[in-house]
Amino acid sequence: MATLAELQTMRDQLMAARGSPEQRIRFRNGDVEEDVWFRTDAELAAALRDVERRISLASAGRISTVVFHTSKGV
């Protein structure tokens, strides 16, 4: 699984690619370098949404306590 910093780098590269005519993006994931070819802007947008979702999951803390506030409605 990619680290938060790697995910943020991927997001930055995807955002830059959306504004350029290039169809290929080269990612570095740890020791592995990947070439990804996109055909449409919709594919880039879907990849960007996925990376942003993974960033939000990686940066969000887990809820450790749930507190209920109840009343009788009086």
C-alpha positions, -999 to +999 in steps of 0.1 A: +000+000+000+013+035-009+021+059+019+003+092+023+032+111+007+032+088-023-005+092-027-002+130-026+025+128-053+002+107-074-026+131-070-004+160-080+008+142-111-028+133-121-039+169-117-010+181-139-019+155-165-055+166-167-043+200-179-018+187-204-022+169-238+000+139-226-017+106-223+009+088-203+019+093-167+049+077-149+044+069-112+070+058-088+055+035-061+083+026-038+109+008-059+086+001-088+081+026-116+048+023-135+037+038-168-001+044-170-018+053-203-051+072-201-074+075-231-100+100-219-105+128-194-131+106-177-104+080-169-082+106-155-110+120-134-119+085-121-082+079-112-081+112-094-112+105-074-098+071-064-065+086-052-083+114-033-104+087-016-073+067-006-057+099+007-088+107+028-087+072+042-050+073+050-052+107+067-083+101+087-079+089+122-101+061+135-129+069+159-120+054+193-149+067+214-186+071+206-206+093+229-244+092+230-265+122+242-300+111+249-331+127+264-367+118+271-378+146+248-395+165+276 
